Amino acid sequence: MFKTLRVVILLGVLLVVAVNAYQDHHHNWTQPVYVALYPVNVDGSPEVASYIHALSDKDFKEIEGYLNTQSKKYGQNVHFYYRLGDEVKALPPVVPKNSGVISAMMWSLKFRYYAHKNATDVGVPTNLRLFLQYHHTDKRILTETSTALQNGRIGVVNLFASGDKTTNNNVVIAHESLHGFGATDKYNLANGIPNYPDGYANPAQNPLYPQKYAELMAVHIPTSETKFVMARALNQTMIGELTAKEIGWVQDK
Ligand SMILES: [Zn+2]
């Protein structure tokens, strides 16, 4: 009797885990998407502190409009809502530089625990939680230190704490948001060169270069086969077909 009960409980736990994993991988886009944003002052500087203090939901509105417009190209009408949560004092675990499986797994566990402990209520049930690490503008940011997990829907995003970087920051936040829904990077992680054709906003353009826009998951606008410039604002980017398929905006035929 006791044994049966134990098996039933175990099966119940497994079912919950399986349902959660399924939901993380098959988002229902007809439902609104709430993204909670938690600012973190990485270097503890007073400049970053006052930048964070002045942030509001308004600063992220642009991303909501952008994602809605992009989804319409694929017959969707998605509604993202970005909600600013409380500043988090503890720093997220550092993303490992070497891509070993064990260190990646350890990091993912630590990060899930960190998110569980530090993500405060934003008044709505959230579909994605992003920790925004704001840096002083005299620092250099390594782009590969930003990452978002589809399993658990959490991410850490590195940004500059400066008003003239807001549009640039929104490109990075939108990019990381889509990682949370299963989109993959579409550029060469070693040298930044966008992948052809999937990392091109307009792969059929003739002549091919220079491209006018960046594919959001490539972030870079190709100006020649080997050269590119960084997209500085969301209006210099668009969401390509492969990304739309990966996140479930279009069904694979
Ligand atoms: Zn990425």
Boltz pocket constraint, residues with backbone or C-beta under 6 A from the ligand:
constraints:
  - pocket:
      binder: B
      contacts: [[A, 146], [A, 175], [A, 179], [A, 184], [A, 185], [A, 217]]
      max_distance: 6.0
